[in-house]
Structure formats: C-alpha cells, structure tokens
Amino acid sequence: MKVGRSSKRRKRGAREPSQSSAPTPQLPKPLSDEILSWEEVSRTHRVRNGVYQQGGRLISLLTDFGRINPCYPDRAADTEDTIYYTGNGRRGDQYLNPGNRALLAAIESGHAVPLFNKLSVGRWQHMGFWRVVEGRQIFDETENRMLWRFTLERQG
C-alpha cells in the first residue's frame, strides 16, 4: 500500500510529471531479433535484480520498460537512442544503495554496459550497449515516491 508524502518530502528533489498523458515513444530496437533465455542472459547478468554491479562497477542492466514490473517505469525518450532508466529500489523512496551508486559511478567511468529487455517469462532481447550519462533523484507523481532517474545513451 502506498502512503501519501508530505509537501516537504516533495521538495527534496525535482518533480517528475506523470507519464500517463504523454505520447508513448518508440522503444529502442534490439541488437537482433534473437530471443534469449534467462540462462543465456544470466551468463552476463548473474543476478535477478535489474542492476548488476560488482565492487561498485556497473556490469549490466535489465528492463521491461515498465510493462511487466510497473514499479520500475523505465521509458524511451524522444529518440530511440536514449532511455530513462529507473534506479534500484522496488518499494519506498530510492536511496544511494550499491546499485544506484554503481549507476552514478558509471557516469564518471563512461563505460558502456549491455541492456537486456524482458519480453515475458524466460524471453529476453539484448538491446545493445548503453552508457549512463546522467543521474538525478526526482519525485515521480505516478509512483508517489522519490526515484533515481538515469539517462542512458546507446553506444555504437
């Protein structure tokens, strides 16, 4: 159950307008039409969480663009070479946990990581390699909580 937030809470970060009235941008094209199993994805992304990091270094990312798991409202931007990726933390306000710190550190390192899109149970697509270029904490009105929103750009 979601609880209301005070107006003081909302002022901590930038406000993010509800996405329900915005037109849905085209999702980025996958690297290929090949459908991968979880076994294939897990050779790279060794955890079930959306952010896989080791020792503070971002390794890979998972998404479903909010279709299966709406608490992570990842979305495409106006161009298919940019994604707004929701940080790590399923319930309540997101904070600087190891996954979100790894996403922020990836901005500084500039390295690209693979992104896998979940289509349904056991069906994934490799969306190519993406670099984290920006991260900020915002208040998402739809989710009624503070989220880390990261901007990813397709590489190559």
DOFI-634536 format. One record per atom (N, C-alpha, C): atom name; residue in one letter; y, z, x; chain. Coordinates in nm, 3 decimals, always signed. Example, Ala and Ser with C-alpha at 12.3 -4.5 7.8 and 13.67 -1.06 7.14 Angstrom:
atom/rest/north/up/east/kette
N/A/-0.569/+0.780/+1.319/A
CA/A/-0.450/+0.780/+1.230/A
C/A/-0.330/+0.780/+1.320/A
N/S/-0.225/+0.708/+1.285/A
CA/S/-0.106/+0.714/+1.367/A
C/S/+0.003/+0.787/+1.290/A
REM end
This chain:
atom/rest/north/up/east/kette
N/M/-0.117/+0.000/+0.084/A
CA/M/+0.000/+0.000/+0.000/A
C/M/+0.124/+0.000/+0.089/A
N/K/+0.217/-0.086/+0.058/A
CA/K/+0.341/-0.092/+0.134/A
C/K/+0.440/+0.006/+0.077/A
N/V/+0.515/+0.070/+0.165/A
CA/V/+0.618/+0.163/+0.121/A
C/V/+0.753/+0.104/+0.152/A
N/G/+0.853/+0.140/+0.072/A
CA/G/+0.988/+0.089/+0.095/A
C/G/+1.048/+0.143/+0.223/A
N/R/+1.140/+0.071/+0.280/A
CA/R/+1.208/+0.111/+0.402/A
C/R/+1.352/+0.144/+0.367/A
N/S/+1.409/+0.240/+0.435/A
CA/S/+1.548/+0.276/+0.410/A
C/S/+1.639/+0.169/+0.468/A
N/S/+1.765/+0.167/+0.424/A
CA/S/+1.860/+0.069/+0.477/A
C/S/+1.885/+0.094/+0.624/A
N/K/+1.875/+0.219/+0.668/A
CA/K/+1.890/+0.248/+0.810/A
C/K/+1.782/+0.177/+0.890/A
N/R/+1.661/+0.177/+0.839/A
CA/R/+1.549/+0.112/+0.904/A
C/R/+1.574/-0.038/+0.919/A
N/R/+1.628/-0.099/+0.818/A
CA/R/+1.652/-0.243/+0.820/A
C/R/+1.754/-0.285/+0.925/A
N/K/+1.842/-0.195/+0.962/A
CA/K/+1.947/-0.231/+1.057/A
C/K/+1.898/-0.231/+1.201/A
N/R/+1.774/-0.185/+1.227/A
CA/R/+1.724/-0.180/+1.365/A
C/R/+1.709/-0.318/+1.427/A
N/G/+1.674/-0.416/+1.350/A
CA/G/+1.653/-0.550/+1.405/A
C/G/+1.720/-0.653/+1.319/A
N/A/+1.717/-0.776/+1.362/A
CA/A/+1.775/-0.885/+1.284/A
C/A/+1.693/-0.904/+1.157/A
N/R/+1.757/-0.945/+1.052/A
CA/R/+1.686/-0.969/+0.926/A
C/R/+1.630/-1.110/+0.927/A
N/E/+1.511/-1.121/+0.876/A
CA/E/+1.444/-1.250/+0.864/A
C/E/+1.433/-1.281/+0.716/A
N/P/+1.490/-1.391/+0.670/A
CA/P/+1.485/-1.422/+0.528/A
C/P/+1.342/-1.453/+0.484/A
N/S/+1.318/-1.432/+0.357/A
CA/S/+1.188/-1.464/+0.301/A
C/S/+1.159/-1.613/+0.320/A
N/Q/+1.034/-1.644/+0.348/A
CA/Q/+0.997/-1.782/+0.375/A
C/Q/+0.948/-1.854/+0.250/A
N/S/+0.939/-1.786/+0.136/A
CA/S/+0.880/-1.845/+0.017/A
C/S/+0.961/-1.963/-0.038/A
N/S/+1.093/-1.964/-0.022/A
CA/S/+1.173/-2.072/-0.076/A
C/S/+1.196/-2.185/+0.023/A
N/A/+1.159/-2.165/+0.148/A
CA/A/+1.180/-2.268/+0.250/A
C/A/+1.072/-2.375/+0.238/A
N/P/+1.107/-2.502/+0.267/A
CA/P/+1.004/-2.605/+0.266/A
C/P/+0.903/-2.578/+0.376/A
N/T/+0.778/-2.614/+0.352/A
CA/T/+0.672/-2.590/+0.449/A
C/T/+0.672/-2.702/+0.553/A
N/P/+0.702/-2.669/+0.680/A
CA/P/+0.699/-2.771/+0.783/A
C/P/+0.556/-2.816/+0.811/A
N/Q/+0.544/-2.933/+0.867/A
CA/Q/+0.414/-2.987/+0.904/A
C/Q/+0.355/-2.902/+1.016/A
N/L/+0.227/-2.865/+1.003/A
CA/L/+0.161/-2.789/+1.109/A
C/L/+0.142/-2.878/+1.231/A
N/P/+0.143/-2.818/+1.349/A
CA/P/+0.120/-2.896/+1.471/A
C/P/-0.017/-2.963/+1.466/A
N/K/-0.028/-3.076/+1.532/A
CA/K/-0.156/-3.145/+1.540/A
C/K/-0.245/-3.074/+1.642/A
N/P/-0.376/-3.062/+1.610/A
CA/P/-0.466/-3.002/+1.707/A
C/P/-0.485/-3.093/+1.828/A
N/L/-0.541/-3.036/+1.934/A
CA/L/-0.567/-3.112/+2.055/A
C/L/-0.662/-3.228/+2.027/A
N/S/-0.761/-3.205/+1.939/A
CA/S/-0.855/-3.310/+1.896/A
C/S/-0.903/-3.276/+1.756/A
N/D/-0.982/-3.364/+1.697/A
CA/D/-1.038/-3.338/+1.565/A
C/D/-1.165/-3.254/+1.573/A
N/E/-1.207/-3.219/+1.693/A
CA/E/-1.329/-3.142/+1.712/A
C/E/-1.316/-3.003/+1.649/A
N/I/-1.417/-2.963/+1.573/A
CA/I/-1.423/-2.829/+1.514/A
C/I/-1.508/-2.743/+1.607/A
N/L/-1.451/-2.628/+1.645/A
CA/L/-1.518/-2.536/+1.737/A
C/L/-1.578/-2.419/+1.660/A
N/S/-1.686/-2.365/+1.711/A
CA/S/-1.745/-2.243/+1.657/A
C/S/-1.676/-2.123/+1.723/A
N/W/-1.696/-2.003/+1.665/A
CA/W/-1.642/-1.884/+1.729/A
C/W/-1.703/-1.867/+1.867/A
N/E/-1.830/-1.901/+1.882/A
CA/E/-1.896/-1.889/+2.013/A
C/E/-1.821/-1.972/+2.117/A
N/E/-1.778/-2.092/+2.080/A
CA/E/-1.703/-2.176/+2.174/A
C/E/-1.565/-2.118/+2.202/A
N/V/-1.495/-2.072/+2.099/A
CA/V/-1.362/-2.014/+2.116/A
C/V/-1.371/-1.888/+2.203/A
N/S/-1.473/-1.806/+2.179/A
CA/S/-1.484/-1.678/+2.250/A
C/S/-1.515/-1.693/+2.399/A
N/R/-1.547/-1.811/+2.443/A
CA/R/-1.561/-1.833/+2.588/A
C/R/-1.426/-1.817/+2.657/A
N/T/-1.319/-1.848/+2.584/A
CA/T/-1.183/-1.831/+2.636/A
C/T/-1.119/-1.705/+2.581/A
N/H/-1.126/-1.688/+2.450/A
CA/H/-1.060/-1.576/+2.379/A
C/H/-1.168/-1.472/+2.347/A
N/R/-1.185/-1.375/+2.432/A
CA/R/-1.300/-1.284/+2.428/A
C/R/-1.289/-1.166/+2.333/A
N/V/-1.184/-1.162/+2.252/A
CA/V/-1.167/-1.054/+2.155/A
C/V/-1.139/-1.112/+2.017/A
N/R/-1.160/-1.032/+1.914/A
CA/R/-1.133/-1.077/+1.777/A
C/R/-0.986/-1.064/+1.739/A
N/N/-0.905/-0.996/+1.818/A
CA/N/-0.762/-0.983/+1.792/A
C/N/-0.693/-1.116/+1.823/A
N/G/-0.577/-1.137/+1.760/A
CA/G/-0.503/-1.262/+1.779/A
C/G/-0.444/-1.280/+1.916/A
N/V/-0.415/-1.170/+1.986/A
CA/V/-0.355/-1.176/+2.119/A
C/V/-0.459/-1.126/+2.219/A
N/Y/-0.501/-1.214/+2.310/A
CA/Y/-0.594/-1.174/+2.415/A
C/Y/-0.517/-1.166/+2.545/A
N/Q/-0.518/-1.046/+2.605/A
CA/Q/-0.448/-1.024/+2.731/A
C/Q/-0.539/-0.941/+2.820/A
N/Q/-0.519/-0.955/+2.948/A
CA/Q/-0.589/-0.874/+3.047/A
C/Q/-0.489/-0.827/+3.150/A
N/G/-0.482/-0.696/+3.167/A
CA/G/-0.391/-0.639/+3.265/A
C/G/-0.246/-0.678/+3.243/A
N/G/-0.207/-0.698/+3.116/A
CA/G/-0.069/-0.733/+3.085/A
C/G/-0.038/-0.882/+3.091/A
N/R/-0.136/-0.964/+3.129/A
CA/R/-0.117/-1.109/+3.136/A
C/R/-0.178/-1.175/+3.013/A
N/L/-0.098/-1.253/+2.942/A
CA/L/-0.144/-1.324/+2.823/A
C/L/-0.247/-1.429/+2.863/A
N/I/-0.362/-1.432/+2.794/A
CA/I/-0.470/-1.526/+2.824/A
C/I/-0.479/-1.635/+2.718/A
N/S/-0.480/-1.597/+2.589/A
CA/S/-0.492/-1.694/+2.481/A
C/S/-0.448/-1.630/+2.349/A
N/L/-0.430/-1.716/+2.248/A
CA/L/-0.381/-1.671/+2.117/A
C/L/-0.464/-1.733/+2.005/A
N/L/-0.475/-1.659/+1.893/A
CA/L/-0.537/-1.708/+1.771/A
C/L/-0.432/-1.712/+1.661/A
N/T/-0.447/-1.803/+1.568/A
CA/T/-0.362/-1.809/+1.450/A
C/T/-0.443/-1.864/+1.333/A
N/D/-0.391/-1.848/+1.215/A
CA/D/-0.439/-1.920/+1.097/A
C/D/-0.318/-1.965/+1.014/A
N/F/-0.200/-1.952/+1.074/A
CA/F/-0.072/-1.985/+1.010/A
C/F/-0.054/-1.914/+0.877/A
N/G/-0.108/-1.790/+0.869/A
CA/G/-0.091/-1.707/+0.750/A
C/G/-0.174/-1.749/+0.630/A
N/R/-0.258/-1.850/+0.644/A
CA/R/-0.337/-1.898/+0.530/A
C/R/-0.451/-1.802/+0.496/A
N/I/-0.517/-1.743/+0.595/A
CA/I/-0.631/-1.655/+0.573/A
C/I/-0.588/-1.509/+0.581/A
N/N/-0.505/-1.478/+0.677/A
CA/N/-0.461/-1.341/+0.700/A
C/N/-0.308/-1.335/+0.687/A
N/P/-0.257/-1.314/+0.565/A
CA/P/-0.112/-1.322/+0.543/A
C/P/-0.028/-1.216/+0.614/A
N/C/-0.091/-1.111/+0.670/A
CA/C/-0.011/-1.010/+0.738/A
C/C/+0.040/-1.061/+0.874/A
N/Y/-0.006/-1.179/+0.915/A
CA/Y/+0.046/-1.245/+1.035/A
C/Y/+0.105/-1.379/+0.993/A
N/P/+0.230/-1.379/+0.947/A
CA/P/+0.289/-1.501/+0.890/A
C/P/+0.338/-1.600/+0.998/A
N/D/+0.245/-1.645/+1.084/A
CA/D/+0.282/-1.748/+1.181/A
C/D/+0.321/-1.873/+1.104/A
N/R/+0.413/-1.951/+1.161/A
CA/R/+0.454/-2.072/+1.090/A
C/R/+0.507/-2.175/+1.188/A
N/A/+0.498/-2.299/+1.148/A
CA/A/+0.554/-2.408/+1.227/A
C/A/+0.705/-2.409/+1.207/A
N/A/+0.775/-2.454/+1.308/A
CA/A/+0.921/-2.470/+1.299/A
C/A/+0.951/-2.609/+1.242/A
N/D/+1.074/-2.655/+1.257/A
CA/D/+1.112/-2.786/+1.207/A
C/D/+1.043/-2.900/+1.282/A
N/T/+1.001/-2.873/+1.405/A
CA/T/+0.925/-2.974/+1.480/A
C/T/+0.786/-2.920/+1.504/A
N/E/+0.689/-3.006/+1.514/A
CA/E/+0.551/-2.960/+1.533/A
C/E/+0.525/-2.914/+1.676/A
N/D/+0.623/-2.921/+1.762/A
CA/D/+0.608/-2.872/+1.899/A
C/D/+0.660/-2.729/+1.915/A
N/T/+0.695/-2.663/+1.804/A
CA/T/+0.744/-2.526/+1.807/A
C/T/+0.676/-2.446/+1.697/A
N/I/+0.632/-2.325/+1.732/A
CA/I/+0.568/-2.233/+1.637/A
C/I/+0.638/-2.099/+1.647/A
N/Y/+0.654/-2.033/+1.532/A
CA/Y/+0.699/-1.895/+1.528/A
C/Y/+0.574/-1.810/+1.510/A
N/Y/+0.540/-1.737/+1.615/A
CA/Y/+0.417/-1.660/+1.621/A
C/Y/+0.446/-1.513/+1.598/A
N/T/+0.373/-1.452/+1.506/A
CA/T/+0.392/-1.310/+1.476/A
C/T/+0.316/-1.226/+1.576/A
N/G/+0.382/-1.122/+1.626/A
CA/G/+0.322/-1.036/+1.726/A
C/G/+0.203/-0.957/+1.675/A
N/N/+0.153/-0.871/+1.761/A
CA/N/+0.033/-0.792/+1.738/A
C/N/+0.066/-0.664/+1.663/A
N/G/-0.013/-0.632/+1.562/A
CA/G/+0.004/-0.511/+1.481/A
C/G/-0.013/-0.546/+1.336/A
N/R/-0.125/-0.508/+1.279/A
CA/R/-0.163/-0.552/+1.144/A
C/R/-0.089/-0.479/+1.033/A
N/R/-0.067/-0.349/+1.050/A
CA/R/-0.005/-0.269/+0.943/A
C/R/+0.117/-0.195/+0.997/A
N/G/+0.213/-0.172/+0.910/A
CA/G/+0.331/-0.098/+0.950/A
C/G/+0.417/-0.177/+1.048/A
N/D/+0.519/-0.113/+1.096/A
CA/D/+0.608/-0.178/+1.192/A
C/D/+0.533/-0.210/+1.321/A
N/Q/+0.562/-0.325/+1.378/A
CA/Q/+0.502/-0.362/+1.506/A
C/Q/+0.587/-0.303/+1.618/A
N/Y/+0.522/-0.254/+1.720/A
CA/Y/+0.591/-0.194/+1.833/A
C/Y/+0.544/-0.262/+1.960/A
N/L/+0.592/-0.215/+2.073/A
CA/L/+0.556/-0.277/+2.201/A
C/L/+0.420/-0.225/+2.250/A
N/N/+0.316/-0.267/+2.181/A
CA/N/+0.180/-0.236/+2.223/A
C/N/+0.142/-0.333/+2.335/A
N/P/+0.024/-0.320/+2.395/A
CA/P/-0.012/-0.409/+2.507/A
C/P/-0.007/-0.558/+2.474/A
N/G/-0.048/-0.596/+2.352/A
CA/G/-0.043/-0.738/+2.315/A
C/G/+0.098/-0.792/+2.310/A
N/N/+0.189/-0.719/+2.249/A
CA/N/+0.329/-0.764/+2.240/A
C/N/+0.398/-0.761/+2.375/A
N/R/+0.363/-0.663/+2.457/A
CA/R/+0.418/-0.660/+2.594/A
C/R/+0.370/-0.781/+2.673/A
N/A/+0.244/-0.821/+2.654/A
CA/A/+0.191/-0.939/+2.725/A
C/A/+0.262/-1.067/+2.678/A
N/L/+0.293/-1.076/+2.549/A
CA/L/+0.368/-1.191/+2.498/A
C/L/+0.508/-1.195/+2.561/A
N/L/+0.574/-1.080/+2.569/A
CA/L/+0.706/-1.075/+2.632/A
C/L/+0.697/-1.110/+2.781/A
N/A/+0.596/-1.059/+2.850/A
CA/A/+0.580/-1.088/+2.992/A
C/A/+0.554/-1.237/+3.015/A
N/A/+0.490/-1.304/+2.919/A
CA/A/+0.463/-1.448/+2.932/A
C/A/+0.591/-1.530/+2.930/A
N/I/+0.698/-1.477/+2.870/A
CA/I/+0.827/-1.546/+2.873/A
C/I/+0.874/-1.554/+3.018/A
N/E/+0.864/-1.443/+3.088/A
CA/E/+0.908/-1.437/+3.228/A
C/E/+0.819/-1.521/+3.319/A
N/S/+0.688/-1.514/+3.299/A
CA/S/+0.597/-1.589/+3.388/A
C/S/+0.601/-1.738/+3.361/A
N/G/+0.627/-1.776/+3.235/A
CA/G/+0.636/-1.918/+3.199/A
C/G/+0.503/-1.991/+3.192/A
N/H/+0.392/-1.919/+3.198/A
CA/H/+0.262/-1.988/+3.193/A
C/H/+0.223/-2.022/+3.049/A
N/A/+0.149/-2.130/+3.034/A
CA/A/+0.104/-2.175/+2.902/A
C/A/-0.036/-2.122/+2.876/A
N/V/-0.065/-2.094/+2.748/A
CA/V/-0.195/-2.043/+2.709/A
C/V/-0.252/-2.127/+2.595/A
N/P/-0.385/-2.130/+2.581/A
CA/P/-0.444/-2.202/+2.468/A
C/P/-0.422/-2.128/+2.337/A
N/L/-0.404/-2.205/+2.230/A
CA/L/-0.388/-2.152/+2.096/A
C/L/-0.500/-2.211/+2.011/A
N/F/-0.572/-2.122/+1.939/A
CA/F/-0.681/-2.165/+1.852/A
C/F/-0.645/-2.132/+1.709/A
N/N/-0.663/-2.229/+1.619/A
CA/N/-0.630/-2.216/+1.478/A
C/N/-0.758/-2.199/+1.396/A
N/K/-0.767/-2.089/+1.322/A
CA/K/-0.882/-2.063/+1.237/A
C/K/-0.868/-2.140/+1.108/A
N/L/-0.966/-2.226/+1.079/A
CA/L/-0.965/-2.305/+0.956/A
C/L/-1.039/-2.232/+0.845/A
N/S/-1.150/-2.168/+0.879/A
CA/S/-1.232/-2.087/+0.789/A
C/S/-1.330/-2.010/+0.876/A
N/V/-1.418/-1.934/+0.814/A
CA/V/-1.513/-1.854/+0.891/A
C/V/-1.594/-1.945/+0.984/A
N/G/-1.586/-1.915/+1.114/A
CA/G/-1.664/-1.990/+1.212/A
C/G/-1.615/-2.130/+1.243/A
N/R/-1.498/-2.170/+1.193/A
CA/R/-1.444/-2.305/+1.215/A
C/R/-1.304/-2.294/+1.274/A
N/W/-1.288/-2.347/+1.395/A
CA/W/-1.163/-2.335/+1.470/A
C/W/-1.122/-2.470/+1.526/A
N/Q/-0.992/-2.485/+1.552/A
CA/Q/-0.938/-2.602/+1.622/A
C/Q/-0.858/-2.553/+1.742/A
N/H/-0.871/-2.627/+1.852/A
CA/H/-0.789/-2.599/+1.970/A
C/H/-0.657/-2.673/+1.950/A
N/M/-0.547/-2.599/+1.947/A
CA/M/-0.416/-2.656/+1.918/A
C/M/-0.339/-2.695/+2.044/A
N/G/-0.404/-2.687/+2.159/A
CA/G/-0.337/-2.723/+2.284/A
C/G/-0.287/-2.600/+2.355/A
N/F/-0.199/-2.623/+2.454/A
CA/F/-0.145/-2.515/+2.535/A
C/F/+0.001/-2.493/+2.498/A
N/W/+0.038/-2.365/+2.486/A
CA/W/+0.168/-2.325/+2.437/A
C/W/+0.229/-2.222/+2.530/A
N/R/+0.360/-2.230/+2.545/A
CA/R/+0.434/-2.137/+2.629/A
C/R/+0.524/-2.051/+2.540/A
N/V/+0.528/-1.921/+2.567/A
CA/V/+0.615/-1.829/+2.494/A
C/V/+0.755/-1.842/+2.554/A
N/V/+0.855/-1.878/+2.471/A
CA/V/+0.990/-1.900/+2.524/A
C/V/+1.091/-1.797/+2.474/A
N/E/+1.056/-1.722/+2.367/A
CA/E/+1.149/-1.622/+2.314/A
C/E/+1.070/-1.519/+2.237/A
N/G/+1.120/-1.397/+2.234/A
CA/G/+1.061/-1.290/+2.154/A
C/G/+1.170/-1.197/+2.107/A
N/R/+1.161/-1.157/+1.980/A
CA/R/+1.259/-1.063/+1.928/A
C/R/+1.196/-0.988/+1.811/A
N/Q/+1.245/-0.867/+1.790/A
CA/Q/+1.197/-0.788/+1.678/A
C/Q/+1.289/-0.812/+1.559/A
N/I/+1.229/-0.840/+1.444/A
CA/I/+1.306/-0.872/+1.323/A
C/I/+1.250/-0.792/+1.205/A
N/F/+1.329/-0.779/+1.100/A
CA/F/+1.278/-0.723/+0.976/A
C/F/+1.238/-0.839/+0.886/A
N/D/+1.112/-0.845/+0.850/A
CA/D/+1.060/-0.950/+0.763/A
C/D/+1.058/-0.895/+0.620/A
N/E/+1.139/-0.954/+0.531/A
CA/E/+1.150/-0.905/+0.394/A
C/E/+1.021/-0.923/+0.317/A
N/T/+0.951/-1.032/+0.340/A
CA/T/+0.826/-1.057/+0.269/A
C/T/+0.721/-0.953/+0.306/A
N/E/+0.710/-0.923/+0.434/A
CA/E/+0.614/-0.824/+0.481/A
C/E/+0.668/-0.681/+0.467/A
N/N/+0.799/-0.667/+0.447/A
CA/N/+0.866/-0.537/+0.434/A
C/N/+0.836/-0.447/+0.555/A
N/R/+0.849/-0.506/+0.674/A
CA/R/+0.825/-0.430/+0.796/A
C/R/+0.888/-0.501/+0.915/A
N/M/+0.902/-0.428/+1.023/A
CA/M/+0.953/-0.485/+1.147/A
C/M/+0.839/-0.561/+1.215/A
N/L/+0.868/-0.684/+1.254/A
CA/L/+0.770/-0.768/+1.323/A
C/L/+0.827/-0.818/+1.455/A
N/W/+0.741/-0.841/+1.549/A
CA/W/+0.780/-0.916/+1.668/A
C/W/+0.756/-1.062/+1.636/A
N/R/+0.859/-1.144/+1.654/A
CA/R/+0.850/-1.288/+1.628/A
C/R/+0.870/-1.358/+1.762/A
N/F/+0.771/-1.436/+1.802/A
CA/F/+0.775/-1.508/+1.928/A
C/F/+0.783/-1.657/+1.901/A
N/T/+0.864/-1.725/+1.980/A
CA/T/+0.874/-1.870/+1.970/A
C/T/+0.784/-1.931/+2.077/A
N/L/+0.692/-2.017/+2.032/A
CA/L/+0.602/-2.087/+2.122/A
C/L/+0.638/-2.235/+2.124/A
N/E/+0.633/-2.295/+2.242/A
CA/E/+0.656/-2.440/+2.255/A
C/E/+0.534/-2.505/+2.316/A
N/R/+0.496/-2.619/+2.257/A
CA/R/+0.379/-2.694/+2.308/A
C/R/+0.408/-2.749/+2.446/A
N/Q/+0.309/-2.742/+2.532/A
CA/Q/+0.321/-2.794/+2.669/A
C/Q/+0.234/-2.918/+2.683/A
N/G/+0.289/-3.019/+2.746/A
CA/G/+0.213/-3.141/+2.777/A
C/G/+0.170/-3.221/+2.667/A
REM end
